[in-house]
Amino acid sequence: MKCKDKQGASMKTLETSRLILRGFSESDLEDTYAYCVDPEVGPNAGWMPHKNKEETLTIIHHFMLNEEVWAIVEKESMKVIGSVGLHADRKRSTPDVKMIGYVLAKPTWGQGYAVEVVKGVLEYAFEEMKLKMVTVYHYPFNTRSRRVIEKTGFHYEGMLRYSSKLPDGRITDDVCYSMDVDEYYHLRESKG
């Protein structure tokens, strides 16, 4: 993975074999809205489909202020196909632990992009940011995310019951996983 400084900010642009992870800009509105309006995308990540482009633009502005939320750009098309972020973990209070969250446009599902993104961000998190742990959660019904989490080497911690409110008001569980820095380096060495 290549890592480049973003001009004028501390955010890094990350690069994998097929993807560029970079900061958001207002010019990403059309691509971002296209996946944010999809009723199968947002609810799996905990948010309702966007109602209009103004809502999407507000989210983009929020992302632009956050140094650890990247637009996922497919190199072949140069389109934004999703987002990935490292966030404060709401279940842990230490600053050396971040939670990874990701979302991809439905047409890109099943192509290995999510695994590629997560591996690239883990490399940055442990090798550049020097984090002690990265966590990830998914809702029990989000089996696609579970497969990404398992393929990238996270360890199952358990189920935190009745812990998240879905956009429709229902309460659901969080399936919890983590990877600490030692596990990351062990996994990396074992893969050669």
C-alpha positions as CSV (number, residue, x, y, z in Angstrom):
1,M,0.0,0.0,0.0
2,K,1.3,3.4,-0.9
3,C,0.7,6.3,1.5
4,K,0.8,10.0,0.5
5,D,0.4,13.2,2.4
6,K,-2.7,15.2,1.5
7,Q,-1.5,18.7,0.7
8,G,-2.4,21.2,3.4
9,A,-3.7,18.6,5.9
10,S,-2.5,15.7,8.0
11,M,-4.8,13.3,6.2
12,K,-3.1,10.6,4.2
13,T,-4.1,9.4,0.8
14,L,-3.8,5.6,0.8
15,E,-3.5,3.4,-2.3
16,T,-4.2,-0.3,-2.8
17,S,-3.9,-2.3,-6.0
18,R,-7.3,-1.3,-7.3
19,L,-8.4,1.6,-5.0
20,I,-7.4,5.1,-3.9
21,L,-8.5,6.2,-0.4
22,R,-8.5,10.0,-0.2
23,G,-10.3,12.8,1.5
24,F,-13.8,13.7,0.3
25,S,-14.5,16.9,-1.7
26,E,-17.8,18.5,-2.8
27,S,-17.1,17.2,-6.3
28,D,-17.9,13.7,-4.9
29,L,-21.5,14.5,-4.5
30,E,-23.0,12.6,-7.4
31,D,-21.1,9.4,-6.8
32,T,-21.7,9.5,-3.1
33,Y,-25.4,10.2,-3.5
34,A,-25.7,7.3,-5.9
35,Y,-24.9,4.8,-3.1
36,C,-26.3,6.8,-0.2
37,V,-29.8,6.7,-1.7
38,D,-29.7,2.9,-2.1
39,P,-32.1,1.3,0.4
40,E,-29.8,-1.8,0.7
41,V,-26.7,0.2,1.6
42,G,-27.4,2.6,4.5
43,P,-29.5,0.4,6.8
44,N,-26.6,-2.2,6.9
45,A,-24.4,0.5,8.2
46,G,-26.9,2.1,10.6
47,W,-28.3,5.0,8.6
48,M,-31.4,5.6,6.5
49,P,-31.1,6.1,2.7
50,H,-30.5,9.7,1.9
51,K,-33.6,11.7,0.9
52,N,-31.9,14.3,-1.2
53,K,-28.5,15.5,-2.4
54,E,-28.4,18.2,0.3
55,E,-28.4,15.5,3.0
56,T,-25.4,13.8,1.2
57,L,-23.6,17.1,0.8
58,T,-24.0,17.7,4.6
59,I,-22.4,14.3,5.2
60,I,-19.6,15.1,2.8
61,H,-18.9,18.3,4.6
62,H,-18.7,16.4,7.9
63,F,-16.3,13.9,6.3
64,M,-14.1,16.7,5.0
65,L,-13.6,17.9,8.6
66,N,-12.6,14.4,9.8
67,E,-9.0,13.4,9.1
68,E,-9.7,9.7,9.2
69,V,-12.7,9.3,6.8
70,W,-11.7,8.4,3.3
71,A,-13.6,8.3,0.0
72,I,-13.0,5.0,-1.7
73,V,-12.2,5.6,-5.4
74,E,-12.1,2.8,-7.9
75,K,-8.9,3.4,-10.0
76,E,-10.4,1.9,-13.2
77,S,-13.5,4.2,-13.2
78,M,-12.2,7.0,-10.9
79,K,-15.6,7.0,-9.3
80,V,-16.2,7.2,-5.5
81,I,-17.7,3.8,-4.6
82,G,-17.9,4.1,-0.8
83,S,-16.3,5.4,2.3
84,V,-14.1,4.0,5.1
85,G,-13.3,5.6,8.4
86,L,-11.4,5.1,11.7
87,H,-13.6,6.4,14.5
88,A,-13.4,6.7,18.2
89,D,-14.7,3.4,19.5
90,R,-17.9,4.2,21.4
91,K,-17.4,1.0,23.5
92,R,-13.8,1.7,24.6
93,S,-12.4,4.9,26.1
94,T,-8.8,4.7,25.1
95,P,-7.4,6.9,22.3
96,D,-5.1,4.1,21.1
97,V,-8.1,2.1,19.9
98,K,-10.2,3.0,16.8
99,M,-13.2,1.4,15.3
100,I,-13.2,0.9,11.5
101,G,-16.4,1.4,9.6
102,Y,-16.9,1.0,5.8
103,V,-19.7,1.1,3.2
104,L,-19.6,0.3,-0.5
105,A,-21.9,0.9,-3.4
106,K,-24.1,-2.2,-4.1
107,P,-22.8,-2.7,-7.6
108,T,-19.3,-3.2,-6.2
109,W,-20.3,-5.9,-3.6
110,G,-18.7,-9.3,-4.1
111,Q,-15.6,-8.0,-5.8
112,G,-13.2,-8.1,-2.9
113,Y,-13.1,-4.3,-2.5
114,A,-14.1,-4.3,1.1
115,V,-11.4,-6.8,2.1
116,E,-8.8,-4.7,0.1
117,V,-10.0,-1.5,1.8
118,V,-9.9,-2.9,5.3
119,K,-6.4,-4.4,4.9
120,G,-5.1,-1.1,3.6
121,V,-6.6,0.8,6.5
122,L,-5.3,-1.7,9.0
123,E,-1.8,-1.3,7.6
124,Y,-2.1,2.5,8.0
125,A,-3.7,2.2,11.5
126,F,-1.0,-0.1,13.0
127,E,2.1,1.0,11.0
128,E,1.6,4.8,10.6
129,M,-0.8,5.7,13.4
130,K,0.7,3.2,15.9
131,L,-2.7,2.2,17.2
132,K,-2.9,-0.6,19.9
133,M,-6.1,-2.0,18.6
134,V,-8.7,-1.7,15.8
135,T,-12.3,-2.8,16.5
136,V,-15.2,-3.5,14.1
137,Y,-18.9,-4.3,14.7
138,H,-21.7,-5.5,12.5
139,Y,-25.4,-6.1,13.0
140,P,-26.3,-9.8,13.2
141,F,-28.2,-9.6,9.9
142,N,-25.2,-8.1,8.0
143,T,-23.6,-11.3,6.8
144,R,-21.6,-9.6,4.1
145,S,-19.8,-7.5,6.6
146,R,-19.2,-10.5,8.8
147,R,-17.4,-12.3,5.9
148,V,-15.2,-9.2,5.3
149,I,-14.3,-9.1,9.0
150,E,-13.4,-12.8,9.1
151,K,-11.4,-12.6,5.9
152,T,-9.3,-9.7,7.3
153,G,-8.3,-11.6,10.4
154,F,-10.3,-9.9,13.2
155,H,-11.0,-12.0,16.3
156,Y,-14.5,-12.5,17.5
157,E,-15.1,-11.0,20.9
158,G,-18.8,-11.7,21.4
159,M,-22.3,-10.3,21.0
160,L,-23.2,-7.0,22.8
161,R,-26.9,-7.5,23.2
162,Y,-29.5,-4.7,22.7
163,S,-26.7,-2.2,22.0
164,S,-27.6,-0.3,18.9
165,K,-30.7,1.5,17.7
166,L,-31.5,0.9,14.0
167,P,-32.7,3.8,11.8
168,D,-36.3,2.4,12.0
169,G,-36.2,2.5,15.8
170,R,-35.7,-1.2,16.5
171,I,-32.9,-2.2,18.9
172,T,-30.4,-4.8,17.8
173,D,-27.2,-6.5,18.9
174,D,-23.7,-5.6,17.9
175,V,-21.4,-8.5,16.9
176,C,-18.0,-7.4,18.2
177,Y,-14.5,-8.1,16.8
178,S,-11.0,-6.7,17.4
179,M,-7.4,-7.0,16.3
180,D,-4.5,-5.8,18.4
181,V,-1.1,-4.7,17.1
182,D,0.5,-8.0,18.0
183,E,-2.2,-10.0,16.2
184,Y,-1.8,-7.7,13.1
185,Y,2.0,-8.3,12.9
186,H,1.6,-12.0,13.5
187,L,-1.0,-12.2,10.7
188,R,1.2,-10.2,8.4
189,E,4.2,-12.4,9.1
190,S,2.2,-15.6,8.6
191,K,0.9,-14.4,5.2
192,G,4.5,-13.7,4.1
